[in-house]
Amino acid sequence: MVKVETDLDKAIEDADVVMALRLQQERQQAGFLPSLREYIRRWQVTGSRLERAKPGNMVMHPGPMNEGIEISKMLLMVETP
């Protein structure tokens, strides 16, 4: 069964893997998003959001990444074993 969740905070709960997708900024000019700031507020993967996921979770991104947009800059600086 597939469950669709539109609230990122709920979707991340107990996740083993969080997959962020690249924001296609060319769509920003077409008006599909209210603003880049709103996108970041609703959809950016941050350390505080990842606290809802399972311990030892993995964050993935297919690239190329818009640094500091899909995944917070602070989270990008975290070293992994």
PyMOL commands that place a pseudoatom at each C-alpha (Angstrom):
pseudoatom trace, name=CA, resn=MET, resi=1, chain=A, elem=C, hetatm=0, pos=[0.000, 0.000, 0.000]
pseudoatom trace, name=CA, resn=VAL, resi=2, chain=A, elem=C, hetatm=0, pos=[1.268, 3.467, -0.887]
pseudoatom trace, name=CA, resn=LYS, resi=3, chain=A, elem=C, hetatm=0, pos=[0.340, 6.401, 1.318]
pseudoatom trace, name=CA, resn=VAL, resi=4, chain=A, elem=C, hetatm=0, pos=[0.625, 9.935, 0.001]
pseudoatom trace, name=CA, resn=GLU, resi=5, chain=A, elem=C, hetatm=0, pos=[1.500, 12.533, 2.632]
pseudoatom trace, name=CA, resn=THR, resi=6, chain=A, elem=C, hetatm=0, pos=[1.655, 16.244, 1.844]
pseudoatom trace, name=CA, resn=ASP, resi=7, chain=A, elem=C, hetatm=0, pos=[3.139, 17.231, 5.223]
pseudoatom trace, name=CA, resn=LEU, resi=8, chain=A, elem=C, hetatm=0, pos=[6.909, 16.656, 5.164]
pseudoatom trace, name=CA, resn=ASP, resi=9, chain=A, elem=C, hetatm=0, pos=[7.151, 16.494, 8.959]
pseudoatom trace, name=CA, resn=LYS, resi=10, chain=A, elem=C, hetatm=0, pos=[4.612, 13.657, 9.074]
pseudoatom trace, name=CA, resn=ALA, resi=11, chain=A, elem=C, hetatm=0, pos=[6.154, 11.911, 6.068]
pseudoatom trace, name=CA, resn=ILE, resi=12, chain=A, elem=C, hetatm=0, pos=[9.605, 11.795, 7.691]
pseudoatom trace, name=CA, resn=GLU, resi=13, chain=A, elem=C, hetatm=0, pos=[8.352, 10.148, 10.905]
pseudoatom trace, name=CA, resn=ASP, resi=14, chain=A, elem=C, hetatm=0, pos=[10.123, 6.795, 11.399]
pseudoatom trace, name=CA, resn=ALA, resi=15, chain=A, elem=C, hetatm=0, pos=[11.689, 6.915, 7.914]
pseudoatom trace, name=CA, resn=ASP, resi=16, chain=A, elem=C, hetatm=0, pos=[14.784, 4.839, 7.190]
pseudoatom trace, name=CA, resn=VAL, resi=17, chain=A, elem=C, hetatm=0, pos=[15.603, 6.934, 4.116]
pseudoatom trace, name=CA, resn=VAL, resi=18, chain=A, elem=C, hetatm=0, pos=[14.641, 10.486, 3.174]
pseudoatom trace, name=CA, resn=MET, resi=19, chain=A, elem=C, hetatm=0, pos=[14.913, 11.224, -0.553]
pseudoatom trace, name=CA, resn=ALA, resi=20, chain=A, elem=C, hetatm=0, pos=[15.090, 14.894, -1.482]
pseudoatom trace, name=CA, resn=LEU, resi=21, chain=A, elem=C, hetatm=0, pos=[14.470, 15.864, -5.082]
pseudoatom trace, name=CA, resn=ARG, resi=22, chain=A, elem=C, hetatm=0, pos=[16.016, 18.748, -7.004]
pseudoatom trace, name=CA, resn=LEU, resi=23, chain=A, elem=C, hetatm=0, pos=[13.926, 21.871, -7.231]
pseudoatom trace, name=CA, resn=GLN, resi=24, chain=A, elem=C, hetatm=0, pos=[13.689, 22.772, -10.894]
pseudoatom trace, name=CA, resn=GLN, resi=25, chain=A, elem=C, hetatm=0, pos=[14.199, 26.495, -10.513]
pseudoatom trace, name=CA, resn=GLU, resi=26, chain=A, elem=C, hetatm=0, pos=[13.005, 27.096, -14.066]
pseudoatom trace, name=CA, resn=ARG, resi=27, chain=A, elem=C, hetatm=0, pos=[9.534, 26.256, -12.727]
pseudoatom trace, name=CA, resn=GLN, resi=28, chain=A, elem=C, hetatm=0, pos=[9.861, 29.049, -10.185]
pseudoatom trace, name=CA, resn=GLN, resi=29, chain=A, elem=C, hetatm=0, pos=[9.586, 31.608, -13.006]
pseudoatom trace, name=CA, resn=ALA, resi=30, chain=A, elem=C, hetatm=0, pos=[6.480, 29.833, -14.356]
pseudoatom trace, name=CA, resn=GLY, resi=31, chain=A, elem=C, hetatm=0, pos=[4.631, 30.494, -11.089]
pseudoatom trace, name=CA, resn=PHE, resi=32, chain=A, elem=C, hetatm=0, pos=[4.264, 26.881, -9.928]
pseudoatom trace, name=CA, resn=LEU, resi=33, chain=A, elem=C, hetatm=0, pos=[5.727, 27.837, -6.534]
pseudoatom trace, name=CA, resn=PRO, resi=34, chain=A, elem=C, hetatm=0, pos=[4.668, 30.824, -4.423]
pseudoatom trace, name=CA, resn=SER, resi=35, chain=A, elem=C, hetatm=0, pos=[8.327, 31.669, -3.632]
pseudoatom trace, name=CA, resn=LEU, resi=36, chain=A, elem=C, hetatm=0, pos=[11.686, 30.050, -3.001]
pseudoatom trace, name=CA, resn=ARG, resi=37, chain=A, elem=C, hetatm=0, pos=[11.378, 31.017, 0.673]
pseudoatom trace, name=CA, resn=GLU, resi=38, chain=A, elem=C, hetatm=0, pos=[8.019, 29.194, 0.904]
pseudoatom trace, name=CA, resn=TYR, resi=39, chain=A, elem=C, hetatm=0, pos=[9.471, 26.107, -0.799]
pseudoatom trace, name=CA, resn=ILE, resi=40, chain=A, elem=C, hetatm=0, pos=[12.335, 26.017, 1.713]
pseudoatom trace, name=CA, resn=ARG, resi=41, chain=A, elem=C, hetatm=0, pos=[9.951, 26.487, 4.656]
pseudoatom trace, name=CA, resn=ARG, resi=42, chain=A, elem=C, hetatm=0, pos=[7.700, 23.622, 3.574]
pseudoatom trace, name=CA, resn=TRP, resi=43, chain=A, elem=C, hetatm=0, pos=[10.065, 21.144, 1.930]
pseudoatom trace, name=CA, resn=GLN, resi=44, chain=A, elem=C, hetatm=0, pos=[13.722, 21.640, 2.934]
pseudoatom trace, name=CA, resn=VAL, resi=45, chain=A, elem=C, hetatm=0, pos=[15.270, 18.655, 4.714]
pseudoatom trace, name=CA, resn=THR, resi=46, chain=A, elem=C, hetatm=0, pos=[16.809, 19.971, 7.949]
pseudoatom trace, name=CA, resn=GLY, resi=47, chain=A, elem=C, hetatm=0, pos=[18.439, 18.474, 11.007]
pseudoatom trace, name=CA, resn=SER, resi=48, chain=A, elem=C, hetatm=0, pos=[15.395, 19.197, 13.154]
pseudoatom trace, name=CA, resn=ARG, resi=49, chain=A, elem=C, hetatm=0, pos=[13.152, 17.454, 10.644]
pseudoatom trace, name=CA, resn=LEU, resi=50, chain=A, elem=C, hetatm=0, pos=[15.450, 14.427, 10.533]
pseudoatom trace, name=CA, resn=GLU, resi=51, chain=A, elem=C, hetatm=0, pos=[15.060, 14.012, 14.294]
pseudoatom trace, name=CA, resn=ARG, resi=52, chain=A, elem=C, hetatm=0, pos=[11.623, 12.565, 13.445]
pseudoatom trace, name=CA, resn=ALA, resi=53, chain=A, elem=C, hetatm=0, pos=[13.177, 9.822, 11.312]
pseudoatom trace, name=CA, resn=LYS, resi=54, chain=A, elem=C, hetatm=0, pos=[14.629, 6.562, 12.604]
pseudoatom trace, name=CA, resn=PRO, resi=55, chain=A, elem=C, hetatm=0, pos=[18.071, 6.684, 14.222]
pseudoatom trace, name=CA, resn=GLY, resi=56, chain=A, elem=C, hetatm=0, pos=[20.763, 6.022, 11.631]
pseudoatom trace, name=CA, resn=ASN, resi=57, chain=A, elem=C, hetatm=0, pos=[18.564, 7.312, 8.808]
pseudoatom trace, name=CA, resn=MET, resi=58, chain=A, elem=C, hetatm=0, pos=[20.003, 8.124, 5.405]
pseudoatom trace, name=CA, resn=VAL, resi=59, chain=A, elem=C, hetatm=0, pos=[19.392, 11.243, 3.313]
pseudoatom trace, name=CA, resn=MET, resi=60, chain=A, elem=C, hetatm=0, pos=[19.652, 10.837, -0.443]
pseudoatom trace, name=CA, resn=HIS, resi=61, chain=A, elem=C, hetatm=0, pos=[19.542, 13.281, -3.363]
pseudoatom trace, name=CA, resn=PRO, resi=62, chain=A, elem=C, hetatm=0, pos=[19.781, 12.392, -7.065]
pseudoatom trace, name=CA, resn=GLY, resi=63, chain=A, elem=C, hetatm=0, pos=[21.739, 15.543, -7.953]
pseudoatom trace, name=CA, resn=PRO, resi=64, chain=A, elem=C, hetatm=0, pos=[22.545, 18.014, -9.121]
pseudoatom trace, name=CA, resn=MET, resi=65, chain=A, elem=C, hetatm=0, pos=[21.668, 19.737, -5.880]
pseudoatom trace, name=CA, resn=ASN, resi=66, chain=A, elem=C, hetatm=0, pos=[20.734, 23.359, -5.329]
pseudoatom trace, name=CA, resn=GLU, resi=67, chain=A, elem=C, hetatm=0, pos=[22.875, 23.855, -2.247]
pseudoatom trace, name=CA, resn=GLY, resi=68, chain=A, elem=C, hetatm=0, pos=[20.894, 25.136, 0.726]
pseudoatom trace, name=CA, resn=ILE, resi=69, chain=A, elem=C, hetatm=0, pos=[17.518, 24.688, -0.944]
pseudoatom trace, name=CA, resn=GLU, resi=70, chain=A, elem=C, hetatm=0, pos=[16.471, 21.027, -0.914]
pseudoatom trace, name=CA, resn=ILE, resi=71, chain=A, elem=C, hetatm=0, pos=[18.794, 20.177, 2.002]
pseudoatom trace, name=CA, resn=SER, resi=72, chain=A, elem=C, hetatm=0, pos=[19.898, 22.735, 4.596]
pseudoatom trace, name=CA, resn=LYS, resi=73, chain=A, elem=C, hetatm=0, pos=[23.505, 23.948, 4.454]
pseudoatom trace, name=CA, resn=MET, resi=74, chain=A, elem=C, hetatm=0, pos=[24.014, 22.921, 8.092]
pseudoatom trace, name=CA, resn=LEU, resi=75, chain=A, elem=C, hetatm=0, pos=[22.932, 19.373, 7.304]
pseudoatom trace, name=CA, resn=LEU, resi=76, chain=A, elem=C, hetatm=0, pos=[25.290, 19.238, 4.319]
pseudoatom trace, name=CA, resn=MET, resi=77, chain=A, elem=C, hetatm=0, pos=[28.231, 19.968, 6.628]
pseudoatom trace, name=CA, resn=VAL, resi=78, chain=A, elem=C, hetatm=0, pos=[27.537, 16.980, 8.891]
pseudoatom trace, name=CA, resn=GLU, resi=79, chain=A, elem=C, hetatm=0, pos=[30.170, 14.282, 8.465]
pseudoatom trace, name=CA, resn=THR, resi=80, chain=A, elem=C, hetatm=0, pos=[29.007, 10.695, 8.267]
pseudoatom trace, name=CA, resn=PRO, resi=81, chain=A, elem=C, hetatm=0, pos=[30.983, 7.617, 9.244]
for i in range(1, 81): cmd.bond("trace and resi %d" % i, "trace and resi %d" % (i + 1))
show_as sticks, trace
zoom trace
